Amino acid sequence: MERPGKAQLLNRLNRIEGQVRGVARMVEDGRYCIDILTQVQAARAALSRVESELLKDHLSHCIEGAIVSGDRDEQRKKAAELIELLERAAR
């Protein structure tokens, strides 16, 4: 199932890919460390925004779908997946 925000997310990811290639070029060229670190922070922030959008999408589609279905096993499975994801992020 293709979701409406898929193209937007792919555009963001393509821009991030370009940012990371740019950081690699900066390292190759021996650019000033602070300039490189600034670009790394920008790429990390952009990835964080993509992560946030994906999490919102998961909550509004997958989690909500499990709740609406009334299937307790599916609800537990989706909740466990989300908890595991959050635990990994906290490490």
N, C-alpha and C positions, 0 to 999 in steps of 0.2 A: 504494500500500500504506500503510495507516494504522498507525502505530507506537503502542505503548502509552503512551508519554510525551507524545504530541502535545497532549492536553488540558491536561496539567500545564504544558507550555511555553507554550501559549496563555494560560493563567491568569497565568503570570509576566509575559508580554509585556503583557497588559492592565493589570496592576499598574504596570509600568514606564511605560506610556502615561499612566496617572493621575499618576504621580510627575512626569513631564515637564510635564504640564499644570499641576500644582501649582507647579513651578518658574517657569513662565511667569507665573502669577498673582502669585507672589512678586516677580518683576521688575516687573510692572505696578504692584504696590502699593508699590514702592520699599522693600522689606524690606532688612534689614541684609545686607551682602555676605557675611559669614561664614555666615549662616544659609542663604543661597541656595547658596553653594559647598558646604556640607555636604550639601544635598539633591542637588546635581549629582553629588557623589562617591557618594552612595547609589545614584543611578540608574545611574551607570557601573558600580558593583560588581554591581548586579543584572543588567545587560546582560552583564557578564563571566561571571556564573554561567550565563546562558542560552547564551552562546557555548560554554562548557565542556561543557554537556550536549549541545549539538548536535554538537560535535566527538567526544564519546564515542559518540554514536549513529552518526555517520558511520564511525568506526573499527570499531564492533562489527557494523555491517550492511554498508555499502558496501565498505569495505576488506576485511573478512573474507570477504565474498561473492566478491570478485575473487580472493582467495587460494585459497579452497576450489574455485572453478571451474577452476583450473588454466590459465586463459586468460592467457598472458603479456602480450598486448597490453592487456588490461583491467587487469591488475595494474600495468603501467607507467603507464597512463593515470591510474588512481586515485592512484598515488604522485606523479605529476607534478602533479596537481591539489592535493594536500595540500602539497607543497613550495611551489607557487606561492602558496597561501593563507598559509603561514607566512612566506614572504618579504615578502608585502604587509603583514602584521601587524608585521614588524620595521622597516618604513620609518617 
